[in-house]
Amino acid sequence: MNTLLIYFALPVATIILAIVLQKLIKSPILVAAIFFAIYLVVAFAVFNATFLIAVIIYTLLAYLTALIVKAICQTIKTIRTQNERIEQISTQQQNNTNKCCCCCRRTR
């Protein structure tokens, strides 16, 4: 039972909660620190001292998950801003095509 909990349930819960905390807090180091503190308390309250190795591994897993989520969110934000710039440029070009560009002072 403990083996299934240590190798499957806790890593999956760590990944899911790290994603949620990263979206709320937006700081991978703080997410990792929160997981380290929680797992350290759990290690001494429920498990024995050999669980400390798992605590370090789960903390690294939470940190890496938070970094990946941060990178994905920044990529999505960059793509959105680029799309907005393209839309603005195309709108400006459409507005400019209605005007005559020569010196004849007329509009189309």
C-alpha positions in Angstrom: 0.0 0.0 0.0 2.8 2.5 0.9 4.7 1.6 -2.3 1.7 2.5 -4.4 1.2 5.7 -2.5 4.8 6.7 -2.7 5.4 5.8 -6.4 2.1 6.7 -8.0 -0.4 8.7 -5.9 1.9 11.3 -4.4 3.7 12.2 -7.7 0.5 12.6 -9.6 -1.0 14.7 -6.8 2.3 16.7 -6.8 2.1 17.4 -10.5 -1.6 18.4 -10.4 -1.3 20.7 -7.4 2.0 22.2 -8.7 0.1 23.2 -11.9 -2.7 24.8 -9.8 -0.3 26.6 -7.4 1.8 27.9 -10.3 -1.3 29.4 -12.0 -2.3 31.0 -8.7 1.1 32.1 -7.3 3.2 32.4 -10.5 6.5 31.7 -8.8 8.1 28.2 -9.3 10.4 28.6 -6.4 7.6 29.4 -4.0 5.6 26.4 -5.3 8.6 24.2 -4.6 9.1 25.7 -1.2 5.4 25.1 -0.3 5.7 21.4 -1.4 8.9 21.0 0.5 7.4 22.3 3.7 4.2 20.2 3.4 6.1 17.0 2.5 8.6 17.6 5.3 5.8 17.8 7.9 4.2 14.6 6.4 7.6 12.8 6.4 8.0 13.2 10.1 4.4 12.8 11.1 3.4 9.8 9.0 6.6 8.2 7.5 10.1 7.6 8.8 13.3 9.4 7.9 13.9 7.4 4.7 11.0 9.3 3.2 13.2 12.4 3.2 14.7 11.3 -0.1 11.2 11.2 -1.6 10.6 14.6 -0.1 13.5 16.0 -2.1 12.4 14.2 -5.3 8.8 15.5 -4.9 10.1 19.0 -4.4 12.2 18.8 -7.5 9.2 17.4 -9.4 7.0 20.3 -8.2 9.6 22.8 -9.2 10.1 21.3 -12.7 6.4 21.1 -13.2 6.0 24.8 -12.2 8.8 25.8 -14.5 7.2 23.9 -17.4 3.8 25.5 -16.7 5.4 28.9 -16.5 7.1 28.4 -19.9 3.9 27.2 -21.5 2.0 30.2 -20.2 4.6 32.6 -21.4 4.6 31.0 -24.8 0.8 31.3 -25.0 1.0 34.9 -23.9 3.6 35.7 -26.6 1.6 34.1 -29.3 -1.5 36.0 -28.3 0.3 39.3 -28.3 1.8 38.6 -31.7 -1.7 37.7 -33.0 -3.0 41.0 -31.7 -0.2 42.9 -33.3 -0.9 41.2 -36.6 -4.6 42.1 -36.3 -3.7 45.7 -35.6 -1.4 45.9 -38.6 -4.0 44.4 -40.9 -6.6 46.8 -39.6 -4.3 49.7 -40.2 -3.5 48.5 -43.7 -7.2 48.2 -44.5 -7.8 51.8 -43.3 -4.9 53.0 -45.4 -6.2 51.3 -48.6 -9.2 53.6 -48.6 -7.1 56.7 -49.0 -5.3 57.7 -52.1 -1.5 57.7 -51.6 -0.7 60.2 -54.3 -0.8 64.0 -54.1 -4.1 64.4 -55.9 -6.0 64.9 -52.7 -8.8 62.6 -53.3 -10.2 59.5 -51.6 -11.4 56.3 -53.2 
